[in-house]
Amino acid sequence: MLDLSLNLAGLKLTNPTMTCSGTCGYAFEYADFKDLSQLGAFVTKSITAEERPGNEPARIVEVRAGMLNAIGLANVGLKRFLAEKVPLLKKMPCPVIVNVAGHSFDDYTETCGAMDGLDCVAAVELNVSCPNVKDGLTFGTHPGRLRELTSAVKKVLPHKPLIVKLSPNVEDITATARATIEGGADVLSLVNTFTAMAVDIYKRRPRLANVTGGLSGPAIKPIALHLVSRVYRTVAKSAGVPIIGMGGVQYWQDAVEFMLAGASAVAIGTALFVDPATPNKICDGLRQYLEKMKISRLSDIVGALELPGDQPKTAPYP
Amino acid sequence: MQTAAARDQYSSQVIENAFLCREHYRLVLRLPQFPPTEPGQFIQVACRDTGISYSPEREIDWVEGEPLGPSGVELMQPLGFLRRPFSLAGRSDGPDGVRLELIHRIVGVGTQWLSELKAGDTLDVLGPLGNRFRLPAVNEIPLLVGGGVGIPPMLYLAQKLKGKKGIAFCGALTRDLLPLTITGDVPAPSQDSTEPLNNIDEFARNGVAAVITTDDGSYGFRGFVTQALERYLDRTFPAGKQQGGRPVIYTCGPEGMMKRVAEIAGMRGIECQVAVERAMACGMGTCQSCCIRLRRDPARDGRAFEGKDWIYKLACTDGPVFLGKDLLW
């Protein structure tokens, strides 16, 4: 019997596939196109205290093996989220993680505090790393501020696991990862998109109205993998804090790479736009991999990557 | 009991991918089943093979100086990543399933890949997506205004008019970029005529006469499709006079053209249904990238964007069809 289940800081998932915030709507937008009950967990679009219209179009542009987005956290805001989306989330056939963004301590604590008492919310993920919003403080790049924010949110969220999503647009991601853990994060998710741009060479203008956007898709996978591996080895493993790996995951092989590097679960974002069935296909592939490798529990491969100098842990290839 | 097909991700079979004119192809797809569709709706087409992994895990041998194998193909050769939205250009249902028709123009890597499809190939499509045109009422005269790759939804609309007399206005830069079949037995219209003729097969067979315009005068009226429309309206409905019914305008094409069409309609108090085009990633209302600015209407929009006189709507799920009078673009 192959076992894909896992425990993320008390949150039980039947399999390690999750959705990335901002790529799957608030609740049932994808319901016609994929079986949501087969997801390990569903992560909502970022919610902010106030409704946000988002950036001017053009908000996306495709680049080779990926895309740039500068949506600008367009969302319905906390009040409408509670009134219009929570009733839908109560019917979701898988655990729901609400992603929360903000531009001040009060914003974050107000929104996160409202999630603590909701039975339909399994966990909260903090978005401290949206690269496309110009107003407000940047939390994601400043370890001290990130530690304070995490601990402030933890206080208003005593009953739910807190996931903090890290930005790759920092000098040293282990510093922000460590600050987050010191602040009380239960789980880390990494990475968010990379700040990037594309140029219309005939108009001599940026192709996004926001000038820059976040790069996602297969193009960033090798970098994201490296960052997951580094955070796992340097900080998360010793602290016992699980990692949700993300960044360009498209095929089951990508998921295996992330898990070997130290991710307990993987989130799928941009690939959903191309193929909404991606999480299901990844689970099928993971089962085949386990069979081929004669491993019964998927969680056994988490962090099983051998680096030069490591004691050999795995059996030779069967 | 067989349940009706729901909107979903479907694997379709290419029946035909016919060259129409420079850069333009007509793609006919067959599906065992597909939900009911209406003109204005679109599908998201994967311009790549979703059935294979483009990043195989297999270790590959690389000989220096030789091209690399399939690993890393995304970075080795141009390949579209996201799906591309296409409005339906036609549909027919038969004993062997549903046939969907698209017209595509090579404008980049995705459509280049599409142009290379052959009969028998499979294509992954997602849909049907979006809202639809409101079909004309008994006392309405439909005027179909299409520009360039905005012409296809007008063809599907013509098919659904079921013999109701309509007039199509189609514009292109030049004759060989006009993805329509000009019938030989009608003399070519003169460069300054906006007289509707039965000279375009796709429209004529559905009882719709057409006015063709080209910017360079290489076929039909020399000028913009908007100029031809304006002339026609001034001639047929002078000073708001209605002859044989009330006109209703349907339009799809370049944004500048659609803005002008909406303006022309607005000045005359004519309803204008605009099928907008926006860059989009998902088509399912999740990525929020295909937003377009509309006048806010509290009755329609509830508490969304409270305190503002405008609202962003999504072309994929709120649209693609909006009323010209609501659009702030």
Interface residues (C-beta under 8 A of the other chain):
Chain A: G22 T23 C24 G25 E29 Y30 D32 F33 K34 K45 E51 P53 G54 P57 A58 R59 I60 V61 E62 R64 A65 G66 M67 N69 I71 A74 V76 K79 R80 G217 P218 A219 Q250 Y251 Q253 D254 V256 T270 L272 F273 V274 D275 P276 A277
Chain B: A6 R7 D8 Q9 A46 R48 T50 S53 Y54 S55 P56 E57 E74 L75 P78 L79 G80 F81 L82 R83 D124 L126 R278 A279 M280 A281 C282 M284 G285 T286 C287 Q288 S289 C290 C291 I292 R303 A304 F305 E306 K308 I311 Y312
